[in-house]
Amino acid sequence: MILVGQYDSPVTRRVAVALHHYGRPFTRDTRSIFGEAEAVGKISPLTRIPALVLDDGEVLIDSAAILDYLDELSGDRALCPVSGPSRRQVLQMTALAQGTLEKAAAVVYERHFHHAANQSAEWLSRCLGQARAGLDELTRRLDRPYACGAALSHADVMITTLIWYMQDRMDEVLSPSAHAPLIALAQHCETLPAFRAAAISDFEKMPK
Ligand SMILES: N[C@@H](CCC(=O)N[C@@H](CS)C(=O)NCC(=O)O)C(=O)O
């Protein structure tokens, strides 16, 4: 399998963490969605990452859909319960973290692609508010020691990669006090082998 995407993309890194957690060997295609958009677009039709190229050449896109496939292969080791309230809890926490990321990314892209004078203050304010609300709600719903109780799940992975993104790109909504439990969870997860194996190299970062 080939994982397409750089690890400063939290949704790409979450797939990488799961691959390592499940012990699935893979290689990487780290070409940039911005600098090498044409090449990435030939693999991933929306020119988005992650994409996972399977050994027979089939290409899977979208982190949730990719993880659904990997979970199916992994049986009891899956980072999401197969059914019931615990599955809903993991899926909802993961969706909350992923939605928070989307709002944070909207802010980052607005600032990156528009000069200050052309940025929409109204849009930025809305997205920042939504991102802050996402972090507040994630903090409120934490069911420790992990995000959804006793077992590591996709929610922990998404929260951890989200926290890195917030700290690296726009820590104005991440509060060291109000969101301390989320930050502590991410710090703990970063020490786990699957996360360490998916460490972010300096080269794979969006130009500032
Ligand atoms: N829902 C998708 C989101 C994928 C996504 O937005 N990836 C970003 C990188 S974090 C991307 O490719 N952005 C470039 C673009 O949308 O043009 C997933 O979970 O895989």
The ligand as an SDF file (V2000), in Angstrom:
LIG
                    3D

 20 19  0  0  0  0  0  0  0  0999 V2000
  -12.6960   14.7160    4.4310 N   0  0  0  0  0  0  0  0  0  0  0  0
  -11.3970   14.5680    3.8480 C   0  0  0  0  0  0  0  0  0  0  0  0
  -10.6470   15.9080    3.8990 C   0  0  0  0  0  0  0  0  0  0  0  0
   -9.3800   15.8620    3.0810 C   0  0  0  0  0  0  0  0  0  0  0  0
   -8.7030   17.2150    3.0750 C   0  0  0  0  0  0  0  0  0  0  0  0
   -9.3500   18.2840    3.1420 O   0  0  0  0  0  0  0  0  0  0  0  0
   -7.3750   17.1940    2.9910 N   0  0  0  0  0  0  0  0  0  0  0  0
   -6.6560   18.4380    2.8980 C   0  0  0  0  0  0  0  0  0  0  0  0
   -5.3270   18.3210    3.6180 C   0  0  0  0  0  0  0  0  0  0  0  0
   -5.5990   18.2570    5.3850 S   0  0  0  0  0  0  0  0  0  0  0  0
   -6.3960   18.7610    1.4480 C   0  0  0  0  0  0  0  0  0  0  0  0
   -6.1220   17.8730    0.6750 O   0  0  0  0  0  0  0  0  0  0  0  0
   -6.4700   20.0530    1.1030 N   0  0  0  0  0  0  0  0  0  0  0  0
   -6.2010   20.5550   -0.2170 C   0  0  0  0  0  0  0  0  0  0  0  0
   -7.4260   20.9720   -0.9440 C   0  0  0  0  0  0  0  0  0  0  0  0
   -8.5460   20.7230   -0.4460 O   0  0  0  0  0  0  0  0  0  0  0  0
   -7.2870   21.5460   -2.0060 O   0  0  0  0  0  0  0  0  0  0  0  0
  -10.6170   13.4820    4.6020 C   0  0  0  0  0  0  0  0  0  0  0  0
  -10.9020   13.2500    5.7770 O   0  0  0  0  0  0  0  0  0  0  0  0
   -9.7560   12.8340    3.9990 O   0  0  0  0  0  0  0  0  0  0  0  0
  1  2  1  0
  2  3  1  0
  2 18  1  0
  3  4  1  0
  4  5  1  0
  5  6  2  0
  5  7  1  0
  7  8  1  0
  8  9  1  0
  8 11  1  0
  9 10  1  0
 11 12  2  0
 11 13  1  0
 13 14  1  0
 14 15  1  0
 15 16  2  0
 15 17  1  0
 18 19  2  0
 18 20  1  0
M  END
$$$$
